[in-house]
Amino acid sequence: MTKNKITAVLGPTNTGKTHLAIETMLSFDTGMIGFPLRLLAREVYDKVIKNTGLDKVALITGEEKIIPPNAKYFFCTVESMPIDKQLDFVAVDEIQMCADHERGHIFTDRLLNLRGTKLTMLMGSNTIKNIISNLDDDIEFINRNRLSKLSYTGHKKISRIQRKTAIIAFSAKEVYAIAELIRRQKGGAAIVMGSLSPKTRNAQVELYQSGDVDFLVATDAIGMGINMDLDQVYFSNLKKFDGRKLRKLNLSEIGQIAGRAGRYLNDGSFGITGECKEINAEEVDLLENHKFEEIQYLFWRNSNLNFNNPVSLIKSLDERPNKKWLRKINECGDEKALKFFLRDKNLDNVEFDEKKLNLLWECCQIPDFVKKTYGNHYQVIESVFKYLNSANGKISNEYMRLQLLKLDKLDGNVDSLSNRIANVRTWSYVSNKNNWIENQNYWIEKTKLLEDKLSDRLHEELTKTFIDKRASVLARGLKQDMEFETKILENNEVLIDNQFIGKIKGLKLELDLKKGALETDTKSLKKAARQSVGPELERRIQIIIETGLIELNDDFKTVSYTHLTLPTTPYV
C-alpha cells in the first residue's frame, strides 16, 4: 500500500478494514483511530495493549481517559479525537456515519479537517466513495470484498430460530420483551445495547461466547464493528427512531447489521421474525450482493465558531455549507441547549464575553446520557456552568459527593439500574473534563468505581431476569444429543449438569416445575429426566425385587410396601 495522503478502505462488513487500520497504524511511530462507539474503542484498546504495552497506548472517550505520558497510539470515540495533535497516522472508522441524522456533522468535520502527517485512512461502506472522491484528486481507494457469503432466509418464528443467532430490536423496551420470550422458549439470551457500560456489555457477550446462552438480543449497536461468533441475524423490526422521527432503515443500514452474521470464512444468514414486514426480492438481491445506493450528501455544521458575543455565536452555528454535497444538520442537542440559555433562560444576568461563551458552549456539549426530559439535562448544564463561572471556577467536592450519593444504590430492576448508570456516565464525563472539578483524579476514580459496581449489579439483574439457566442447559444438551452429567444427592435431590430438576420420592420423580412454565420447558425437563434418572429408578426397582421390600396381594393388583428404605449412595 502506497503512503498517499488519504487512503479510503471501503467495503461491506467482515472485510477486515479495522484490522488493516490497526496494523497500518502500528507500522508508524504515532497514530490515532476514531471509532463510532465507546464500546468499540475500548475493545480495540484492550486488544492492542496486550501486544504493545500500557505505556504506549491511550484510550480517550467522553467518560474515560487513559493517557500515559509517552503515549504513541490513541484509540478514541470520534467526538473525543484530539484535533490538535500532530500524528503520523490518523483514521476514522465507519466513515459513512457522516450521513447520520444525529452525529453525522462530527464525522464530517473529521473527514474534512483531521489529517495524519503521513497517512489518513478512512474506513467504511462503499456508499460514500463518490463523496470521498471530492476531497482530493490523489486519493487511494482500496476495495475490500466480504470474506464469506451472506444469504437471506426469510421469516422465522422465534421458537424456530437456531442457536448462534442475534435478534435485532431498536428500543430497550423491545429488547427486553424479546429477551423475555427467548428466556421462556429457549432458556435465555444475552443483551447488547450501546447504552450499556463496557463492563456490562462485555460480561453479557461473555455469557454468549462461552456458550452459557445461545442467543443475543441487541440493538443496532452490534452493526458497528463489534465482533461476535454469529451464524444468523434476525430483525424484529426495520424501523428505528433516529432522534427526530421513526423511520424505515435504509438498505445499507440493514446490510451493516445483517453483515455481522458469519465471520471470516464462515457464511452467515439474515432474516426477519415477529411482526417484521417482509423484505422484497429486489432488496434481498441488493443486500446479499452488498449493492447499496450511494450517499448523496453528508451532514455538516460549522466548527469555526465566532465567540465574540451571543448573536455572532448563534449566527456562526446557523451558517450554511458551501458545497452541494453537504447539508446543514438540524439543531443538535447541544445547539438547542445553547439557544435555550442564551435566549430563554436568565443565568443570573451573566454578561457573556468570549471566555464565558466558550465555557457555556462546552457545558452545553455534555451528552444527555439519560434522555428522559430536556429539563433534567438542562439543570445539569446550568449547575455545572454556574460552578465553573464562579469565583472558584470549579465544581465543588460537596456537590459531586451529593450527586454520586443519590446514585450509589444497588436495589431496583434493570431499568432503574440502567438509569443510574446513565446518570453516573454524566458525572464521569464531567470529571474527565480538564480543570472542571476539585480533586479531579479522585472523582474520576470514584465515578469509575461506581459505574463498575452498578454495571456488575446490572449484569446480575439482566442474567437473573432474562436467562433461565436450567432451561438453557437442557435445551442445548437435548438438541446436541449430549450426555448429561446426573447427580442424585443423599437427600434424593436430582441435579442434571448441576441444575436442580426435582426430587425422587420412592420410585417417583417429582419434577420442579416453575410457575408459568411453558409446555416446551416441561417437555425438555421430562425428556432429560427420562434419559438421566431412568437408570437410577431401574436400579431401585431391582433392589426392591431382590430384597423383598414389596408384597403383592392375592389379586396381584394391590401393592403394599412393608417398609421402603432404599440405599442412598449418590448416583452419578
N, C-alpha and C positions, 0 to 999 in steps of 0.2 A: 504494500500500500504506500503510495507516494505521500509525502508530507505537504499536501496542499493546505492552504489557509483554512478552507472549510471542506469537510467531508460529511456527506449525508449517507447514513447506513439505513436503508429503508426496506421494509418487508413485513409480512404478517407475523403473528405470534409464533413462538417456537422456531426461531431462526438464529438464535444465539447473538442478537445485536448487543444486549447489555454485557454479555461475557466478552465480546470483542472490545467494547469500550473500556472495560476494566483492564484487560490485558494490554491494550494500547496505552492507557494512562500510565500503567506501571513501567512502561518502557521509557517514559520521560522522567526527568528529575522531579517535576512538580505537576500537579493536576487536580482537577475538580470535576465531579459529576453531580448534576441536579436531577432529582427524582420526583415523581408526582406525589408520592406518599411517604409519610414519616416511617411507616412500616417497612417499605422497600429500602429506604435509605439505611435504616437500622440493620436490615437483613444483610445487605451487601457489606456494610461496615464490619459486622460480626464475622463475616467470611474472610475479608481481606486482612484483618488484624491477626488472624491465626497464622498467616504466612509472612506478613510484613512486619508485625510487631506494633505494640500500642503507641510507641513514641513517634511513629511516622504518619499516623493516620488520625484524621479528625472527623467528628460527626457534628453537623450543625443543622438542627431543626428549630422550629419555634419554641418547643418545650424542652429541648435537650441540647446542650453544647459540651462536647468533649474535644478540647483543642490543646494538644500538647504543645509546648513552646517551640519545638522544632518540627512541627507537622509539615509534611510534604504533599499529602494527598487528602482531599476534602470530599466527603460524601454528605450531601445536603438535600433538603427539600428545595424545590425550585424557588419558592418565596424567600428562603433563607440563604441563598447563594451570596457570599460576599462579592460585591461588584467592583470593589476597589483593589483586588489582588491581581498581581501580575504573575500568571502561571503559564507554564509551557502548554498545558493541555486543558481544554475546557469542553465538557459535553453536557447535553441536555437530553434526557430520556423522555420518550413518549411525546415528541415534539408536536404531533398532531393535536395535542391539547391546546394549542394556540387558538383552535376553533371552539373551545369550551365556553359555554354561556356564563359561567361563574368565575373561572380562573384564567381564562384564555389570555387576558391582557398581560399577565405576569410572564407566561411562556413566550408571548410575542415580544415583550421587552427583552428577554434573554436572547431570543432569536436575532433581534435587530442590533443589540448593543453589547452583548457579552462575548468576548473572544479570548482564545488562548493565544499566547505569543508565537507558538509554533504550529498548533493544530486546534481547530474547533471541530467537534464531532456532534452531529445531530442524529438521534436515533428515533425511529418511529414508523408510521404507516406510509405506504406509497401514495396515499391520498393527498399528501402535502407536497409532493415532488415538484409540481409546476410552480407553486408559490416560492419554494426554496430557490428555484432557478432564477427568480427575480432578484435575488440578493447579490449575485456576483456572476460574472461570466466564466469564472475559473473554479467552479465547484465540482468536486469529485463525487459522483454518485456510485454507491456500492449497493447493488440489489441482492437481497438475501431471500432465498426460497425456503419455504417450510420444509422441515426435515421429515415430517410424517403426513399421512393423509387425514383429512377431516371430512366426515360423512354425516349426512342428516338422517335421523332415524324416525322422525315423525312424533306423534303424540303417544305418551305412555302414562298410565296411572302411576301415582307414587308407589302404590303397593307392588307394582311390577318392575320398577326400576332396579337395575342390578347394582351391586356394590361398586365402590370406587367412583362414585358419582357426586357431583356438586349440583345442587338445585339453587337457582338464582332468583332472588326477590329484590325489591327496590325500596323497602321500608323496614324498619326494625319490627313493626307490628306484624308484617307479612312473614319476615324471617322467623319470628317466634312461633307463629301459627303453624308453619310448615315443619319446623323442628319438633313441635309437639306431636304432629301427625306421624312423623317418622319415628319418634320415640315409641309411639303406641303400635306401629306396624312393623318396624324394623329394629327396634331396640335403642335407637338414639342417633344423634348427629352432632358433629362439632359445628361451631358457628364462627364465621369470619365476617367482620364488618370493619370498614375504615375507621369507625368511631372507637373501636376497641384500642386499648393501650397495647403497645408492642408485647408486653409481658403476657396479657390475657390472650391476645391473638396467637402468640407462639405456643402457649400451653394448649389452646384449643386445636391448633394444627397438629401438635404432637399426638393428641388423642387419635386423630385421623391417621397420621403417618405411621403410628405404632400398631395400628390395627385394632385398637380398642373400639372404634366405631368405623363403619364402612361408608358413611355419608357425610357430606358437608352441606350446610345451608349458608349461603353467602350473598352479600350484595355485590355490585359490580366492582368492588374493591379488588377482587381476585383477577380482574382483567388487566390490571396494571403491574404485570411483571412478577407477581407472587407465585412462585413455582411449587406445585404440589403434584403428587402422583395420581392424576385423574384420568379415567378412561372415558367418562361421559360428562357432559354438561347439559342440564335441562333448565329451561326458562319457565318460571311460573307466570311471568308477565313480560310484556315487551314495551311497557310504558314506565317512565320514571319522572319524578319531579326534579327539574333542573335548576331550582332556585327561583324561577318565575312562574312556571306553569307545568302541568302534567303533559308530557309529550311522548310520542312514539320514538323508540330507539331507531336511529338510522342503521343501515346495514353494516357500516364499518364498526359501529359500537357493538352490534350483535356479534360480528366476526371477532372482535377483540376479546370478548368474554368467552365465546364458544371455542376459540383457539387455545384455551387453557386445557382442553381435553387432549390427551396424547402428548407425551413429552419426548423429545429427542427422536428416536426412530420408531416409537410406539404410536400406532394410529389411534385417532380419537374420534368420538362422535358427539353430536349435539341433537337436542330435540326440545319438545315442549311438553308441559304437564299441567294438570289442574284445568283452569278455565282459560288458559292462554290460547289466543287465536292462532290458527294455522299459518305457517309461512308458505307462500305460494311457490310454485315450481321454479319460476324465473328467479326469485330471490334465493331459493335454495342453491341453484346453479351458481349464482354470483358468490354466495357465501362459501361453498365448497371449493371454488376456484380463486377465492380471495380477490375478486374484482369489484372494487367499490368506486363510487362516484368521487371525483376529485373535489377537494375542498376549494371553494370559490373565494372565500375571504377569511381573514383572521381578526379576532377581537383585539382592540388596541385601546390604550389610554395613555395620555401624555404623562411621561415620567419626569419631564423637565419643568417642574412646578415653580411658580412665582410666589414667594412668601412675603412680599413687601407689605401687603395688607390683606384683609379677608376677601375683599372684592377681587383683587388680582389672583388670589389663590383659587377661588371658585371658578373664575374665568379660565385659568390655565387648565383646570381639571375638565372643563367643558369643551376644551379645544378639539377640533375635528382632525382626523388624519389627512395627509396629502397624497395618499396612494389609493388607487381604486380597489386594491385587494386588502385593504384594511378597513375595519368598521369600528366606530366608537362603541365600546361596551356600554350597556345600560348601567345606571348607577349601582355600584357595588356597595356592600355593607359599610365599608369604611367611609366612602363618599357620602352616603346617606347620613351617617353619624356626624361627620364634619359639618354638613349643611344644617343639621338639626341644632348643633351647639352654636354655630355662627349666626343663625337666623332666628331660631325659635327659643333658645334657652339662655337665660341670663346667668352667666357664670361669674357671679359676684362682680359684675361690671368690669371684667378684665379688659384692659386696653391691649389689643393684640399687636405686638411688633413681630419682626421676623423670627426671633428666637421662640416666642410663645406660640406662634402659628406652627412652627416646626414641631414643637412639643405636642400641641393638640393633635396634629395630624398623626404623629407616632402613636398617641393614645387611641385614636380612632381606628388604628390598624390592629389593635388587639383582637384576635379572632374570636368570633362568637361560637365557642365550642358547645355551649348548652343549647342554643337555638330554641329557646322557649318563647320569650317575648322580647321585643326590642327594648322595652322599658328596663328590664333587669340588666341587660347588657349595657345600656346607656348609663345606668347607675354606676356600674363598674368603671366605665370610661371616665365619668365625671369625678369619681372618688380618686382614681389614680392621678388624673390631671391636677386636681386641687393639691394633692400632696407634692407632686413634682413642681408645681408652681408656687409652693410655699417658701418661706424663708429657709427652711431646712433643705428643701429641694429633693427629698427622698421619702419613700413610703416608710412609715414607722414600723418598728418591730411589733408593737402592740396591735396595730391594725392587721398585720399579717397573721399574728397569733390568733386573733379572733376569727379571721376568715377560715383558717385551717381547722380551728377548734370545731366550728359548725359542721365540718365535713368529715371529721375523724370519727366515724361511726361505721360499724360493720353489720348492722341489722338491715333488714329490708330485702325486697325482691330484686330481680335482675334490673328492672327499670330504675329503681331508686339508687342502686349501686352504680349503674351506668351514669346517672345524672351527677352523682358525687364526683366520679372520675372526671367528667367533663368540666365541672367547676374547678377541680384541682388542676387540670390542664391550663385553665386560665391563669392561675397563680404561678404555675410553672413557667409559663410564657413571660409573665411579668417579672419573675425572679431572674430569668435569664437575660433580661434587657440590661445593658451596661449602665451602671450607676443609677438605677431606678430605686434601689431599695437598700435600707440599712442591713449590714451583715449579710451581704449578698450570697456568699458561699454557704452560709448556714441555711438560708431559706431555699437555695437550690437543692441542697441535700434533703431538707425537710419535706419539700413538695415531692421530690422523687420517691422518698421512702413511703410517703402517704399514698402516692399513686400506685406503687408496687403492692402495698398492703391491701388497698381496695381492689386492685387487679387480681390478686390471689383469691380474695373473697368472691369476686365476680366469677372467676373461673370455677370455683367450687359450686356457686349457685347455678351457673349455666349447666355444669355437669350433672348436678342433682336434678335440675328441672327438665333437661332435655335428653338425658341418657338413662335408659333402663339397662344397666349392665347385664343383668341376668338374661333378659330377652335378647340382647345383642349377642352375647356369648353363645346361647343356644341356637339362635337362628343361623349364625355363621357356621357353627360346627355341623349342624344338620345339612346345610347346603353343600358343604365341602366334604361330607361323609367322614368327618374327623372322629377319632376315637376319644370319647370323653374320659377324663380322669374323675372317677367317682369315689367318694369317701362316705362311709356310714359310721358316724361317731358313736361313742358309748351310750349316749342318750338317745340313739336311734335317729338323730337328725341326718338328713341326706344332703351332701354337697356335691354338685357337679361342676367341675372346673372352678372350685371354690365359691360357687354360687348356691345359696340355700334354696332348695326346691320343695322341701316338705319333711315329713317325719313318718317313719314306719311304726305302726301300731299293730302288733301281732303279725298277720300276713297281709296287712293292708297299708298301702302308701297313701297318706293324706297329703295332697298337694297344697302348697302355699299359693293359693290363687288370690291375687290382689284385687281389691275393689275396682270395678270398672274395666277389668282385663278384657281385651279383645279376644274373639274366638281364635284368631291366629296365634296369639300368645299361649292360650290354653292348649291348643293342638301341639305347638312346639314343646311345651312343658311335658305333656303326656308322652310324646314320641321319644324325647330324650330320656324320660323316666323308664320307659319300656326297655330301651337299649341298655341303660346303665344299672337300673335297680333289679331288673328281671332275674339276673343270675343269683343275686342275694336272696330273693324270695324263693327261688327254686332250692337253694341251699337250706333255707329254713324249713321248707316242706319236707325235704329229705331227712332232716334231723327229727322232725315230728314222727315221720313214718318209722324211723329206725329206733326211736326211744319209747314209742308207745304213748306219746303225750295226748293222742286223740283216741276217743272211743266212739264207735258207731252204734246207734240203736238197732234193734232188730229190723226195722223197716228200711235201714240203710239211707234214710233221708235226713234224719236229725243228727247234727254233730254236737257232741258235748265235749268240753275241754276239762280234763281233770285239773290241770294247772299248767299254764303256758308260760314258762320262763326259758327263753332261748339264750344261747351263748351270745355275748355282746362284743366279741372280737371285731375290731374295726375292719370293714371291708374296703379294700382299695383296688 
